[in-house]
Amino acid sequence: MEANASVDMFSKALEHQLLQTTALVEEHLNSEIQKLDQMGEDELERLKEKRLEALRKDQQQKQEWLSKGHGEYREIPSERDFFQEVKESRKVVCHFYRDTTFRCKIIDRHLAVLSKKHLETKFLKLNVEKAPFLCERLRIKVIPTLALVKDGKTQDYVVGFTDLGNTDDFTTETLEWRLGCSDILNYRTLAFLKSAD
């Protein structure tokens, strides 16, 4: 009976949170619609030009990222390459793996998907057996470990599957959310909720 009460309470809390989020989204959309309704033709034209310019800059940025190896999940051959890769990109996720570790293959599958979705972040993998100095320097002891590097500095780690629900069956979205919490990729829902506060 206690378990049912607990589930009911959790369901009600979740429903309340979803309603609040929906109300925030609706309020934001209504505000934007009202602003557009009040604009004159000149203002709308300026807004359109501004938006086109932003789209052009966005395309240029995407091309720059692609030229630096973003948009794919790839292995780097040595720890020396790690330093070069990190130097040329603002946000990097590096998977420290071992061929014989089954859970590393699970991480590989999810990172391959995320690398195509999040061009703003470079996704790499490095075999720990080829990087003893780097593993010691970054204190990597558990495999798999994801090093989250921003502006050339390791700012966070995802060690094993603890932050991912402690299960092998976690979703790509769960990993995406966890990386978004560290601001290593642009996680849209998280960004919206932060701006709504």
C-alpha positions, 0 to 999 in steps of 0.5 A: 500500500505504501508503494502505491502511495509513493507512486501516486505522489511521484506521478502527481509531482511529475504531472505538476512539473509537466503542467508548469513547463507547458504553461511556461512554454505557452506563455513564452509563445504567446509573448512572441506572437504578441510582439510580432503582431505589434511590429510594423513592416519595417521592423519585420523586414529588419527582423528577417534580415537579422535572422538571415544573417544569423543563419549565414553565420550559423552555416559558416560555424558549422563548416568550420566545425566540420573542417576540424573533425566535428560531426563524426566519432573517431579514434585518435592514435595517441595521447599526443594527438589528444592535446592537438585535438583539444587545442583546436576545438572549444568542446571535446568529449573523449572516451577513454576505452579498452577493446576488451571492455564490453561497456565501452562498446555501449558508449561507442554506439551512443557517442556515434549518434550524438556526434552527428547531432551535436556539431558544436562538440568534437567526439573522440576515443582513445585506447587507454593502453596507448595513453598511460601518461594521459590516463595517469595525469587525468586520473582515469582508473575506471573504464569507460570514462568520458573526459569532458574538455572545454576550452582546453581544460578537463572540466568534468568526467562521466565515470562508468555508468553511475550517472547514466542510471547504473544500467547498460540499457540507458538511452542516448537521450540520458547520455545527451542530458548528462553531457548537457548538464556539463555544458559540453553540448547544447542540450535544448530542453535544459537551455530552455528551462534555464532561460525560463527561470 
